[in-house]
Structures are given as structure tokens and as C-alpha cells.
Amino acid sequence: MAGPPQTWTILAVLKWTTRYFQDKGVSEPRASAEVLLAHVLGLSRLELYLRHDQPLTPEELAAYKALIRRRVRGEPTAYLTGHKEFWSLDFLVSPATLIPRPETELLVESLLEVLRGRQFGAEVPPAPPGAGEQNRPGIPLLGLEVGVGSGAVIIALARELPRWRWLGVELSAPALEVARTNAARLGVAPRVQFIQGNLLGFLKPGPWFQAVAANLPYVPARDWATLPVEIREYEPREALWGGEDGLALVKPFCAEVHRFLAPGGWLAVEVGQGQAEAVRASLSDTRAYEGIATLRDYQGIPRVVRARRQPA
Ligand code: GLN
């Protein structure tokens, strides 16, 4: 990398880095340049532009150049900064967690659409005057997420549904640590419990949950070699690898999960491209659901399969 010939301002260094990232084939070159510089300077991306004339100190420049080198070698921007935005919230991430994907917001939306304002079982009495939504008496609403990673999905759901409690299961101990920290930082720790476990093996079947979300590993073996280096070499393989057809975990999960859903409860599962039909079929085979829908992401790709457990 050629050294800077003069004093570098924020704007000049951003332009240079964007160009360099472009030449090196780094994805989202401008955004990556901005996010990394904002991180080094302790500023927001907006503040970079408000201070575009500000020169970088030699120390700042050295720190930035070190990150640029790592990014060009393939390290994801989110691991370099330790942060990733999801659902307009700031999540901590580490190499032990998958980086939350924008399309996974659909998993959150797909459940919010059906759970908002929902009351299961007996009528929930109206809130006494002055009582907050959170203190409202009624049937406890319990949701489950299997494979929480950084906690992005379960924490977004918990923030949006203040009357619900959530249980998050994750096999990876270091990922659980990150998820717990995120729940605390984002103010939902009292309503979100995390436990270490493998899929549904941690619990006896029973009608425990009014909602279940899952974004399990689903990358098929044949796609592995074509994954970008930043995913294949840096993100946790156990969060991505879905065996021969990509459904090595998703299918057994779909065959079992109805045993854990309350009557009338909702299930939402994220799927990879081309997998929706197979996942619908696994759910349909159980004869436990009254309706199964496929939802498309903003790119038009079938991304979430949602189903409702038959009411009692
Ligand atoms: N969407 C992720 C990817 O493309 C895969 C996530 C997963 O396996 N659940 O890398």
C-alpha cells in the first residue's frame, strides 16, 4: 500500500480507501471505508462528513491502515469493528458469531406481523389505569429462538414485544456470551434467558412456546467453495454448514418443533435460496400446522417459511 504523500483529511483518506477497496475487490468499498474510519476515530459515519476537513494524526492514520490491510485480506468489517447494526440496533459481534444479515430482519418481521397484539388462550384482562404494558397481568407469552448467535433476532423480538419472555438456545459457549452481553446492553436481559444446548435437545416436548424462530445453518456443501472468502474463512462454520443439501439441521428441526409449540403458536424458519419447498414439505408432513406460508426478502428470494400450529 502506497504511503500518503501529504496530510490526510478525513475526506481525502475516505476517497483513497474507497478506491483501494474497489481495486482489491472488497465488497461495499465506500461503506467499509467509512465504517472502519468512524471506528478508528470514535465518530459516527455522519460525523465523518461533518468533519471532512479534519486531518488525521499519524497514530490515527497508522491504526486505519492496519484495519485496511486486514480488510483487504478478507476479514469482515464487522469483526474488525466488533459491531454490526441489525434492526437499527447496535450489536456486538465476534468471530464466534455469525454476522447478522440484513435479510434476516424478515425473520423478525414475519413473527411481529402475527404476534403483535396477540393474546393466547384466555382473554387477557384490560390493563388497570396507569399500569404500563409490561406490568399487565395475563397469560405469560413465551418465545423460543434456536441458534441465537449474537442474539440479533431474539433481542429485536424482545424489544418489539414487551409483554413476551424469550428463551434462546445456542450450542457455542462464546457466542452465548456475546448474546448475553447484547441482551444486557440493549435492555432486555430481564426478559431473555439464554441456555447452551443443541437444537431442541435441551427440553422435553410440550406446548411451551407461543412462538419459535430459527435461523439455523443452511449452506449446502456444493455452495461452500463459492462462498466469499470473508464468509468461508472468517465466519463460524458451525453457523453456516448445512451438510449435503443444506438441510441437515433444518429438516430434523422442522420434523420436531411442533412438539414444542402451543396450540395456535407460530413458527418462522429462515431458509436459503431454493430450500423453501423442501422446508414446507417437512412441516406439512407433520400434519401439525394449519397454514404454511413462504415470505420473500427484499431481493425477492423466498427467505422465511412461517407456519401456525393447529389451534387446540
Ligand atoms: N445467509 C447466510 C449466508 O449467505 C447463511 C446463514 C445461514 O446458514 N443460516 O452466508
Boltz pocket constraint, residues with backbone or C-beta under 6 A from the ligand:
constraints:
  - pocket:
      binder: B
      contacts: [[A, 101], [A, 215], [A, 216], [A, 217], [A, 218], [A, 219], [A, 231], [A, 239], [A, 240], [A, 241], [A, 270]]
      max_distance: 6.0
